């Protein structure tokens, strides 16, 4: 989960930097808006607990397995990861979330257990939420 968070964060930074250099600073994502406005406990429950369980049950448990059965491994990986990225409604996060989806699918395929991608997904979300809440409440300061 930590390695996946580092990898997706690096890709997210590179995409955001590219968009900024092209004169299109990245917009605020729905998750960033929620973290900035909602009760922190609700944010933690929704993003760190509920979302990983619900999304992994659907994207790896149902979508991945359906495409694996009907169209083969390549479609299962690419299709479930692309759909996973699209539902997050963020152009700047599209590539990082797609790559995270590939990693989650690989972890699921390798272990044949949904618990593995759920924990991995919760770890990625947990680290991101912890940083975002620390910024929100002034516990850390990141130069922009």
BELSUL-V906183 format. One record per helix or strand. SS is the DSSP state (a for helix, b for strand). FROM is the first residue (numbers start at 0). LEN is the number of residues. If there is no record, write none. Layout:
ss = (SS;SS)
from = (FROM;FROM)
len = (LEN;LEN)
This chain:
ss = (a;a;a;a;a;a)
from = (1;29;39;72;93;113)
len = (20;8;32;14;18;23)
